[in-house]
Amino acid sequence: MNLFEVLKVAVAAIWAHKLRSALTLLGMIVGVTAFVTVVSLIQGFNVYIDEKIAGIGAKSFSVQRFNPFEDFKDTDTIAAAQRRNKELTLEDYDYLKDHATLIGKIGAKARGTPSEVKRNDQVLQDVIVIGATGNTAEIDNRNIANGRFFTDTENDGAARVAYVGADIATKLFPAGNPVGGEISIAGLPYRVIGVEEVKGTVFGIPQDNFIIIPLKTYAVNFGTLQRQRSLYFVATSRTDAGFNDAVEEARLLMRARRHLGPNEKDNFGIVTPDAITGLRDRLFGTIFIVAIAVPFIALIVGAIVIMNIMLVSVTERTKEIGLRKSLGARKGDILKQFLFEAITMATIGGAIGIFLAWIVGKVVTAMIFPTYLSLLAILFALAVSGGMGVLSGIVPAWKAARLDPIEALRTEL
């Protein structure tokens, strides 16, 4: 019996008991759906983080008061860092800018302040207003939808100009071009000069509700660049190959600036893209393993269900097996018949599960964050479901193949 005939017989046997086959497939469908959905969520999360890192510059780094990966391990390290680490200053920024040779660009930012923003009768509360130097737009790889970012000249002159997120532009200027329009930030008038492209939401948190103004304007209108308005620097290396050298140069310059001895710990922090991805892998590595293991257990349960039904099927079709053997069917033919029946059933369940997981992924992408279902994941899910079919079918198939044809023909059902 060739493989096509075996497959044909297997499909016919499944179709002959449609309700039982459908109920048998439920376990495999649920398992594969859960498994593929979890994999797509994990892949989507990783791709999203990698895209964000690429968006801010895969070869950019920041100099901050604290190193979140070292200074925030526990309450003791937090307390020690708060005593040891000093606020960054504009003098630190000028020192790095004047003495660095391996750093390509370096800019300064101040952390955001929630503020009231108005235009005519429209009022927006808790809009994050950030201060920055003009060159940070290029360092951050900002995508400008309309207008422009402010210049260093406008920053030096503390000009009241504003670069706004897409939500701000849409809400305050619903029917017109926001560029050139005037808005009020914390009671003071600003001229809108640029609008950023829509970013959407991350885990339901909007990314377009912000305003960036020149750093010196921010210091004049919001207060000293300390504590909740603390200063930090963003920088790039001159070349990709020299990225690590640029990071090390920034570290040495900051240590020299602060007169730290060889055995003294850094009283500042440097954050790189590799550190961010490393933290992601450490934090979510175990979670991801558990998240995949749970639906894999569901796959095993689905395989057990198929095995039980196949054993029942062998018992029900004992006379049929005896008849086939008496007409010349060999053990291998009977073995292939029932094995292919289990594999076909598991693969059908896997295909339906993949389709349902694709639908779930579309819903999650639309409502929460992007998911990503790769061709490799689809092929792997099909291979896993087929493998489960082999495991669940081998025992019933072997039992069927070993039946004595004379005894099988005598069986009364």
Buried (B, 14 or more C-beta within 10 A) or exposed (E): BEEEEBBEBBBEBBEEBEEEBEEBBEBBBBBBBBBBBBBBBBBBBBBBBBEBBEEBBBBBBBBBBBBBBEBEEEEEBEEEBEEBBEBBBBEBBEBBBEBBEBBBBBBBBBBBBEBBBBBEEEEBEEBBBBBBBBBBBBBBEBEEBBBEBBBEEBBEEBBBBBBBBBBBBBBBBEEEEBBEBBBBBBEBEBEBBBBBEBBEEEEEEEBBBBBBBBBBBBBEBBEEBEEEBBBBBBBBBBEEEBBBBBBEBBBEBBBEBBEBEEEEEBBBBBBBBBBBBEEBEEEBEEEBEEBBEEBBEBBBBBBBBBBEBBBEBBEEBBBBBBBBBEEEBEBEBBBBBBBBBBBBBBBBBBBBBBBBBBEBBEEBBEEBBBBBBEEEBBEBBBEBBBBBBBBBBBBBBBBBBEBEBEEBBEBEE
